[in-house]
C-alpha cells in the first residue's frame, strides 16, 4: 500500500501514535500527526521536527535541548535572542545575567548569547545588550 499523504510505500501495520498512519509511512511515528505537514521537507513532520523551518534530516541536537543544531543562531539573523523565545528583549538580558552570575541555565543557543560575536560569553556581551536595549547602542552582531 502507498500512503496518499506521504507517497511512501507502507508495509507495516503498526501505528504507534494511533493517528491512522502506519509507522513506516508516518513522518512522526511517535506523535499523532494527521496532516503529515513537513514544511522543510526533511522527512520529519513539523510536530516532531526539532527545527521545522530548516531542512535537517538528521535531527541532530548535540546539547539535547530539543532545538536542532541547525536552528541555533537562525531566524532573524541577529545574536541576542538568549532565551530563544523569538525576539531580543529584557527577558534575554535577565537570562544572560542569571547564566553569568547566579548559576542559571545555559542558554539554548550559546552562539546567540555571544552578543558581540567575539566567541566568548562574558560581561562584554551583557554590556552590549544593555546598550542596545536601553541607550540606542548598535544592534547585536549578525549570526554567521
GULUMZA-885811 format. One record per residue: residue number from 0; x, y negated, z negated of N, C-alpha, C in turn. Coordinates in Angstrom, 1 decimal. Atoms other than C-alpha are relative to their C-alpha. Example, Ala and Ser with C-alpha at 12.3 -4.5 7.8 and 13.67 -1.06 7.14 Angstrom:
<gutis>
+------+--------+--------+--------+--------+--------+--------+--------+--------+--------+
| resi |   n.xx |   n.yy |   n.zz |  ca.xx |  ca.yy |  ca.zz |   c.xx |   c.yy |   c.zz |
+------+--------+--------+--------+--------+--------+--------+--------+--------+--------+
|    0 |    0.9 |    1.2 |    0.0 |   12.3 |    4.5 |   -7.8 |    0.9 |   -1.2 |    0.0 |
|    1 |   -0.9 |    1.1 |    0.0 |   13.7 |    1.1 |   -7.1 |   -0.8 |   -1.1 |   -0.8 |
+------+--------+--------+--------+--------+--------+--------+--------+--------+--------+
</gutis>
This chain:
<gutis>
+------+--------+--------+--------+--------+--------+--------+--------+--------+--------+
| resi |   n.xx |   n.yy |   n.zz |  ca.xx |  ca.yy |  ca.zz |   c.xx |   c.yy |   c.zz |
+------+--------+--------+--------+--------+--------+--------+--------+--------+--------+
|    0 |    0.8 |    1.2 |    0.0 |    0.0 |    0.0 |    0.0 |    0.9 |   -1.2 |    0.0 |
|    1 |   -0.7 |    1.3 |    0.0 |    1.2 |   -3.6 |    0.7 |   -0.9 |   -1.0 |   -0.7 |
|    2 |    0.7 |    1.1 |    0.8 |    0.3 |   -6.4 |   -1.7 |   -0.4 |   -1.1 |    0.9 |
|    3 |    0.4 |    1.1 |   -0.8 |   -1.7 |   -9.1 |    0.0 |    0.5 |   -1.3 |   -0.5 |
|    4 |   -0.6 |    1.2 |    0.7 |   -0.3 |  -11.6 |   -2.5 |    1.4 |   -0.2 |    0.3 |
|    5 |   -1.5 |    0.1 |   -0.1 |    3.4 |  -10.8 |   -2.2 |    0.5 |    0.5 |    1.3 |
|    6 |   -0.5 |   -0.6 |   -1.2 |    3.7 |   -8.9 |    1.0 |    0.9 |    1.2 |   -0.3 |
|    7 |   -0.9 |   -1.1 |    0.4 |    5.7 |   -6.2 |   -0.9 |   -0.8 |    1.3 |    0.1 |
|    8 |    0.5 |   -1.4 |    0.0 |    5.1 |   -2.5 |   -0.5 |    0.0 |    0.5 |   -1.4 |
|    9 |    0.2 |   -0.5 |    1.4 |    3.7 |   -1.1 |   -3.7 |    0.0 |    1.5 |    0.0 |
|   10 |    0.0 |   -1.5 |    0.1 |    4.5 |    2.5 |   -4.7 |   -0.3 |    0.4 |   -1.4 |
|   11 |    0.1 |   -0.3 |    1.4 |    4.0 |    2.3 |   -8.5 |   -1.4 |   -0.4 |   -0.4 |
|   12 |    1.3 |    0.3 |    0.4 |    0.6 |    2.4 |  -10.1 |    0.0 |   -0.7 |   -1.4 |
|   13 |   -0.2 |    0.6 |    1.3 |    2.0 |    0.9 |  -13.4 |   -0.3 |   -1.5 |    0.1 |
|   14 |    0.3 |    1.4 |    0.0 |    0.6 |   -2.6 |  -14.2 |    0.2 |   -0.4 |   -1.5 |
|   15 |   -0.3 |    0.3 |    1.4 |    2.4 |   -3.6 |  -17.5 |   -0.7 |   -1.2 |   -0.6 |
|   16 |    0.7 |    1.2 |    0.5 |    0.7 |   -7.0 |  -17.8 |   -1.5 |    0.0 |    0.2 |
|   17 |    1.5 |   -0.2 |   -0.2 |   -2.8 |   -5.8 |  -16.8 |   -0.6 |   -1.1 |    0.8 |
|   18 |    0.5 |    1.1 |   -0.9 |   -3.2 |   -8.5 |  -14.1 |   -0.6 |    0.5 |    1.3 |
|   19 |    0.6 |   -0.6 |   -1.2 |   -4.3 |   -6.1 |  -11.4 |    1.1 |    0.1 |    1.1 |
|   20 |   -1.1 |   -0.1 |   -1.0 |   -0.9 |   -6.3 |   -9.5 |    1.0 |    1.0 |   -0.6 |
|   21 |   -0.9 |   -1.1 |    0.4 |    1.3 |   -3.2 |   -9.7 |    1.4 |   -0.6 |   -0.2 |
|   22 |   -1.3 |    0.6 |    0.4 |    4.7 |   -3.9 |  -11.3 |    1.0 |   -0.1 |    1.1 |
|   23 |   -0.9 |    0.1 |   -1.0 |    6.7 |   -3.2 |   -8.2 |   -0.4 |   -1.0 |    1.1 |
|   24 |    0.4 |    1.1 |   -0.9 |    4.7 |   -5.9 |   -6.3 |   -0.2 |   -1.3 |   -0.8 |
|   25 |    0.3 |    1.2 |    0.8 |    4.3 |   -8.3 |   -9.2 |    1.3 |   -0.8 |   -0.2 |
|   26 |   -1.1 |    0.8 |    0.2 |    6.7 |  -11.2 |   -9.4 |    0.2 |   -0.5 |   -1.4 |
|   27 |   -0.1 |    0.2 |    1.4 |    6.1 |  -11.5 |  -13.1 |   -0.6 |    1.3 |   -0.7 |
|   28 |    0.7 |   -1.3 |    0.5 |    5.5 |   -7.8 |  -14.2 |   -0.3 |    0.0 |   -1.5 |
|   29 |    0.2 |    0.0 |    1.4 |    5.6 |   -8.7 |  -17.9 |   -0.9 |   -1.1 |   -0.5 |
|   30 |    0.9 |    1.1 |    0.3 |    3.4 |  -11.8 |  -17.7 |   -1.1 |    0.0 |    1.0 |
|   31 |    1.1 |    0.1 |   -0.9 |   -0.1 |  -11.9 |  -16.2 |    0.1 |   -1.2 |    0.9 |
|   32 |   -0.3 |    1.1 |   -0.9 |    0.3 |  -14.0 |  -13.1 |   -0.8 |    0.3 |    1.3 |
|   33 |    0.8 |   -0.4 |   -1.2 |   -2.7 |  -13.5 |  -10.7 |    0.4 |   -0.8 |    1.2 |
|   34 |   -0.3 |    0.8 |   -1.2 |   -1.7 |  -16.3 |   -8.4 |    1.3 |    0.4 |    0.7 |
|   35 |   -1.3 |   -0.4 |   -0.5 |    1.9 |  -14.9 |   -7.9 |    0.7 |   -1.2 |    0.6 |
|   36 |   -0.6 |    1.2 |   -0.5 |    2.9 |  -18.5 |   -7.3 |    1.5 |    0.0 |   -0.3 |
|   37 |   -1.5 |    0.0 |    0.1 |    6.7 |  -18.8 |   -6.7 |    0.5 |   -1.2 |    0.8 |
|   38 |   -0.3 |    1.2 |   -0.7 |    7.4 |  -22.4 |   -5.9 |    1.4 |   -0.1 |    0.6 |
|   39 |   -1.4 |    0.1 |   -0.5 |   11.2 |  -22.0 |   -5.4 |    0.4 |    1.2 |    0.8 |
|   40 |   -0.2 |   -1.2 |   -0.9 |   10.9 |  -18.7 |   -3.5 |    1.2 |    0.9 |   -0.4 |
|   41 |   -1.1 |   -0.8 |    0.5 |   13.4 |  -16.9 |   -5.7 |   -0.4 |    1.4 |   -0.5 |
|   42 |    0.5 |   -1.3 |    0.4 |   11.2 |  -13.8 |   -6.4 |   -0.5 |    0.1 |   -1.4 |
|   43 |    0.5 |    0.0 |    1.4 |   10.4 |  -14.8 |  -10.0 |   -1.2 |   -1.0 |    0.1 |
|   44 |    1.2 |    0.9 |    0.0 |    6.8 |  -16.2 |  -10.4 |    0.2 |   -1.1 |   -0.9 |
|   45 |   -0.1 |    1.3 |    0.8 |    6.5 |  -19.7 |  -11.8 |   -0.2 |    0.3 |   -1.5 |
|   46 |    0.4 |   -0.3 |    1.4 |    5.0 |  -18.3 |  -15.1 |    1.2 |    0.7 |   -0.8 |
|   47 |   -1.0 |   -0.7 |    0.7 |    8.1 |  -16.3 |  -15.9 |    1.4 |   -0.4 |    0.5 |
|   48 |   -1.2 |    0.5 |   -0.6 |   10.8 |  -18.2 |  -13.9 |    0.6 |   -1.0 |   -1.0 |
|   49 |   -0.7 |    0.9 |    1.0 |   13.4 |  -19.9 |  -16.2 |    0.4 |   -1.3 |    0.6 |
|   50 |   -0.2 |    1.3 |   -0.7 |   13.8 |  -22.7 |  -13.6 |   -0.9 |    0.0 |    1.2 |
|   51 |    0.9 |   -0.2 |   -1.1 |   10.7 |  -22.7 |  -11.5 |    0.1 |   -0.9 |    1.2 |
|   52 |   -0.2 |    0.9 |   -1.2 |   11.7 |  -25.6 |   -9.2 |    1.3 |    0.1 |    0.7 |
|   53 |   -1.3 |   -0.1 |   -0.6 |   15.2 |  -24.5 |   -8.4 |    0.2 |    1.5 |    0.3 |
|   54 |   -0.2 |   -1.4 |   -0.4 |   16.0 |  -21.3 |   -6.5 |    1.1 |    0.7 |   -0.8 |
|   55 |   -0.9 |   -0.7 |    0.8 |   17.7 |  -18.9 |   -8.9 |   -0.4 |    1.4 |   -0.1 |
|   56 |    0.4 |   -1.4 |    0.0 |   17.1 |  -15.3 |   -8.0 |    0.6 |    0.8 |   -1.2 |
|   57 |   -0.7 |   -0.8 |    1.1 |   19.5 |  -14.0 |  -10.8 |   -0.6 |   -0.4 |   -1.3 |
|   58 |    0.6 |    0.5 |    1.3 |   17.6 |  -16.0 |  -13.5 |    1.0 |   -0.1 |   -1.1 |
|   59 |   -1.1 |    0.1 |    0.9 |   21.0 |  -16.5 |  -15.2 |   -0.3 |   -1.0 |   -1.1 |
|   60 |    0.2 |    0.8 |    1.2 |   20.7 |  -18.0 |  -18.7 |    1.0 |    0.3 |   -1.0 |
|   61 |   -1.2 |   -0.4 |    0.8 |   24.1 |  -17.7 |  -20.3 |   -0.1 |   -0.3 |   -1.5 |
|   62 |    0.1 |    0.4 |    1.4 |   23.2 |  -19.5 |  -23.5 |   -1.3 |    0.5 |   -0.7 |
|   63 |    1.3 |   -0.6 |    0.6 |   19.8 |  -17.7 |  -24.0 |   -1.0 |   -1.0 |   -0.4 |
|   64 |    1.0 |    1.0 |    0.5 |   17.8 |  -20.9 |  -24.4 |   -1.3 |    0.0 |    0.8 |
|   65 |    1.2 |   -0.1 |   -0.7 |   15.2 |  -19.9 |  -21.9 |    0.0 |   -0.9 |    1.3 |
|   66 |   -0.1 |    0.9 |   -1.2 |   16.3 |  -22.5 |  -19.3 |    1.1 |    0.5 |    0.9 |
|   67 |   -1.0 |   -0.5 |   -0.9 |   18.1 |  -21.2 |  -16.3 |    1.2 |   -0.9 |    0.2 |
|   68 |   -1.2 |    0.8 |   -0.1 |   21.7 |  -22.3 |  -15.9 |    0.0 |   -1.0 |    1.1 |
|   69 |    0.0 |    0.9 |   -1.1 |   21.0 |  -23.9 |  -12.6 |   -0.9 |   -1.2 |   -0.2 |
|   70 |    0.9 |    1.1 |    0.3 |   18.4 |  -26.2 |  -14.2 |    0.7 |   -1.0 |   -0.8 |
|   71 |   -0.7 |    0.9 |    0.8 |   20.9 |  -27.8 |  -16.5 |    0.5 |   -1.2 |    0.8 |
|   72 |   -0.4 |    1.2 |   -0.6 |   21.5 |  -31.4 |  -15.6 |   -0.6 |   -0.1 |    1.4 |
|   73 |    0.8 |    0.1 |   -1.2 |   18.8 |  -31.3 |  -13.0 |   -1.1 |   -0.9 |   -0.2 |
|   74 |    1.1 |    0.8 |    0.1 |   15.7 |  -33.2 |  -12.4 |    0.2 |   -1.4 |    0.5 |
|   75 |   -0.2 |    1.4 |   -0.5 |   16.2 |  -37.0 |  -12.4 |    1.4 |   -0.3 |    0.4 |
|   76 |   -1.4 |    0.3 |   -0.4 |   19.9 |  -36.7 |  -11.8 |    0.8 |   -0.8 |   -1.0 |
|   77 |   -0.7 |    0.7 |    1.0 |   20.9 |  -38.6 |  -15.0 |    0.2 |    0.8 |   -1.2 |
|   78 |   -0.2 |   -0.6 |    1.3 |   22.5 |  -37.4 |  -18.1 |   -0.8 |   -0.8 |   -1.0 |
|   79 |    0.7 |    0.7 |    1.1 |   20.9 |  -38.4 |  -21.4 |   -1.3 |    0.6 |   -0.4 |
|   80 |    1.2 |   -0.7 |    0.4 |   17.9 |  -36.1 |  -21.5 |    0.5 |    1.1 |   -0.9 |
|   81 |   -0.7 |   -0.9 |    1.0 |   19.5 |  -34.5 |  -24.6 |   -1.0 |    1.1 |   -0.5 |
|   82 |    1.0 |   -1.0 |    0.5 |   16.3 |  -32.7 |  -25.8 |   -0.7 |    0.8 |    1.1 |
|   83 |    0.5 |   -0.7 |   -1.1 |   15.5 |  -31.5 |  -22.3 |   -1.6 |    0.0 |    0.1 |
|   84 |    1.4 |    0.2 |   -0.1 |   11.9 |  -32.8 |  -22.5 |   -0.4 |   -0.7 |    1.2 |
|   85 |    0.4 |    0.5 |   -1.3 |   11.9 |  -34.8 |  -19.3 |    0.4 |   -1.5 |    0.2 |
|   86 |   -0.3 |    1.4 |   -0.2 |   12.8 |  -38.5 |  -19.9 |    1.0 |   -0.4 |   -1.1 |
|   87 |   -1.0 |    0.5 |    1.0 |   15.6 |  -40.4 |  -21.7 |   -0.7 |   -1.0 |   -0.8 |
|   88 |    0.7 |    0.9 |    0.9 |   14.2 |  -42.0 |  -24.8 |    0.6 |    0.2 |   -1.4 |
|   89 |   -0.5 |    0.0 |    1.3 |   14.7 |  -42.4 |  -28.5 |    0.0 |    1.4 |   -0.6 |
|   90 |    0.0 |   -1.4 |    0.5 |   13.9 |  -38.7 |  -29.1 |    1.4 |    0.6 |    0.3 |
|   91 |   -1.3 |   -0.6 |   -0.4 |   17.1 |  -37.9 |  -27.2 |    1.1 |   -0.6 |   -0.9 |
|   92 |   -1.0 |    0.6 |    0.9 |   19.1 |  -40.3 |  -29.4 |   -0.1 |    0.7 |   -1.4 |
|   93 |    0.2 |   -0.7 |    1.2 |   17.6 |  -38.7 |  -32.5 |    0.6 |    1.4 |    0.0 |
|   94 |   -0.5 |   -1.4 |   -0.2 |   18.5 |  -35.2 |  -31.2 |    1.5 |    0.0 |    0.0 |
|   95 |   -1.5 |    0.1 |   -0.1 |   22.1 |  -36.3 |  -30.4 |    0.6 |   -0.3 |   -1.4 |
|   96 |   -0.5 |    0.3 |    1.4 |   22.6 |  -37.8 |  -33.9 |   -0.1 |    1.2 |   -0.9 |
|   97 |    0.2 |   -1.2 |    0.8 |   21.2 |  -34.7 |  -35.5 |    1.1 |    1.1 |    0.3 |
|   98 |   -1.0 |   -1.0 |   -0.5 |   23.5 |  -32.5 |  -33.4 |    1.4 |   -0.4 |   -0.5 |
|   99 |   -1.3 |    0.5 |    0.3 |   26.6 |  -34.6 |  -34.0 |    0.3 |   -0.1 |   -1.5 |
|  100 |   -0.3 |    0.3 |    1.4 |   26.2 |  -35.4 |  -37.7 |   -0.7 |    0.8 |   -1.1 |
|  101 |    0.7 |   -0.7 |    1.0 |   23.7 |  -33.2 |  -39.5 |   -0.1 |    1.5 |    0.2 |
|  102 |    0.1 |   -1.5 |   -0.2 |   24.2 |  -29.7 |  -38.1 |   -1.2 |    0.4 |    0.8 |
|  103 |    1.2 |   -0.3 |   -0.8 |   21.2 |  -30.0 |  -35.8 |    0.3 |    1.0 |    1.1 |
|  104 |   -0.1 |   -1.0 |   -1.1 |   20.6 |  -27.6 |  -32.9 |    0.8 |   -0.5 |    1.1 |
|  105 |   -0.7 |    0.4 |   -1.2 |   22.9 |  -27.6 |  -30.0 |   -1.0 |   -0.4 |    1.1 |
|  106 |    0.9 |    0.4 |   -1.1 |   21.3 |  -29.4 |  -27.0 |   -0.2 |    1.1 |    1.0 |
|  107 |    0.2 |   -1.0 |   -1.0 |   19.7 |  -27.2 |  -24.4 |    0.9 |    0.0 |    1.2 |
|  108 |   -0.9 |    0.2 |   -1.1 |   21.9 |  -28.6 |  -21.8 |    1.2 |   -0.9 |   -0.4 |
|  109 |   -1.1 |    0.8 |    0.5 |   25.3 |  -29.7 |  -23.0 |    0.5 |   -1.1 |    1.0 |
|  110 |   -0.4 |    1.0 |   -1.0 |   26.1 |  -31.4 |  -19.7 |   -0.8 |   -1.2 |    0.0 |
|  111 |    0.9 |    1.2 |    0.0 |   23.1 |  -33.7 |  -20.0 |    0.3 |   -0.8 |   -1.3 |
|  112 |   -0.3 |    0.7 |    1.3 |   24.3 |  -34.6 |  -23.6 |    1.3 |   -0.7 |    0.1 |
|  113 |   -1.2 |    0.7 |   -0.2 |   27.6 |  -35.8 |  -22.3 |   -0.3 |   -1.3 |    0.8 |
|  114 |    0.6 |    1.2 |   -0.6 |   26.1 |  -39.3 |  -21.6 |    1.0 |   -0.7 |    0.9 |
|  115 |   -1.0 |    0.8 |   -0.8 |   29.4 |  -40.9 |  -20.4 |    0.7 |    0.8 |    1.0 |
|  116 |   -0.6 |   -0.9 |   -1.0 |   30.5 |  -37.9 |  -18.4 |    1.4 |    0.3 |   -0.1 |
|  117 |   -1.4 |   -0.2 |    0.2 |   33.9 |  -37.5 |  -19.9 |    0.4 |    1.4 |   -0.5 |
|  118 |   -0.2 |   -1.4 |    0.4 |   33.5 |  -33.8 |  -20.7 |    0.2 |    0.3 |   -1.5 |
|  119 |   -0.1 |   -0.2 |    1.4 |   33.3 |  -34.3 |  -24.4 |   -1.3 |   -0.7 |   -0.6 |
|  120 |    1.2 |    0.5 |    0.6 |   30.2 |  -34.9 |  -26.6 |    0.4 |   -0.6 |   -1.4 |
|  121 |   -0.4 |    0.6 |    1.2 |   31.0 |  -37.4 |  -29.3 |   -0.7 |   -1.4 |   -0.3 |
|  122 |    0.6 |    1.2 |    0.3 |   30.2 |  -40.8 |  -30.8 |    0.0 |   -1.0 |    1.2 |
|  123 |    0.1 |    0.8 |   -1.2 |   31.0 |  -42.5 |  -27.5 |   -1.2 |    0.2 |    0.8 |
|  124 |    1.3 |   -0.3 |   -0.7 |   28.0 |  -40.7 |  -26.0 |   -1.1 |   -0.6 |   -0.7 |
|  125 |    1.0 |    0.6 |    0.9 |   25.9 |  -41.9 |  -28.9 |   -0.1 |   -1.5 |    0.3 |
|  126 |   -0.1 |    1.5 |   -0.3 |   27.1 |  -45.5 |  -28.4 |   -0.6 |   -0.4 |    1.3 |
|  127 |    0.4 |    0.2 |   -1.4 |   26.5 |  -45.3 |  -24.7 |   -1.5 |    0.1 |    0.1 |
|  128 |    1.5 |   -0.2 |   -0.1 |   22.9 |  -44.0 |  -25.2 |   -0.7 |   -1.2 |   -0.8 |
|  129 |    0.6 |    1.1 |    0.7 |   22.1 |  -46.7 |  -27.8 |    0.1 |   -1.3 |    0.8 |
|  130 |   -0.1 |    1.2 |   -0.8 |   23.4 |  -49.4 |  -25.5 |   -1.0 |    0.0 |    1.2 |
|  131 |    1.0 |   -0.2 |   -1.1 |   21.3 |  -48.0 |  -22.6 |   -1.4 |   -0.3 |   -0.5 |
|  132 |    1.4 |    0.0 |    0.4 |   18.1 |  -47.7 |  -24.6 |   -0.4 |   -1.3 |   -0.6 |
|  133 |    0.4 |    1.1 |    0.8 |   18.3 |  -50.9 |  -26.7 |    0.6 |   -1.4 |    0.5 |
|  134 |   -0.6 |    1.2 |   -0.4 |   20.6 |  -53.5 |  -25.1 |    0.2 |   -0.2 |    1.5 |
|  135 |   -0.2 |    0.2 |   -1.4 |   20.3 |  -53.1 |  -21.4 |    1.3 |    0.5 |    0.6 |
|  136 |   -1.2 |   -0.5 |   -0.4 |   23.5 |  -51.2 |  -21.1 |   -0.2 |    0.8 |    1.3 |
|  137 |    0.0 |   -0.8 |   -1.2 |   24.4 |  -49.1 |  -18.0 |   -0.7 |    1.3 |   -0.2 |
|  138 |    0.7 |   -1.3 |    0.0 |   22.3 |  -46.0 |  -17.2 |    1.1 |    1.1 |   -0.2 |
|  139 |   -0.9 |   -1.1 |    0.2 |   23.9 |  -42.7 |  -18.2 |    0.6 |    0.4 |    1.3 |
|  140 |   -0.8 |   -0.4 |   -1.2 |   26.4 |  -41.3 |  -15.7 |   -0.9 |    1.1 |    0.7 |
|  141 |    0.7 |   -1.0 |   -0.8 |   24.8 |  -39.2 |  -12.9 |    0.6 |    1.4 |   -0.2 |
|  142 |   -0.4 |   -1.4 |    0.0 |   24.9 |  -35.5 |  -13.1 |    0.7 |    0.4 |    1.3 |
|  143 |   -0.7 |   -0.4 |   -1.3 |   27.2 |  -33.7 |  -10.7 |   -0.9 |    0.6 |    1.0 |
+------+--------+--------+--------+--------+--------+--------+--------+--------+--------+
</gutis>
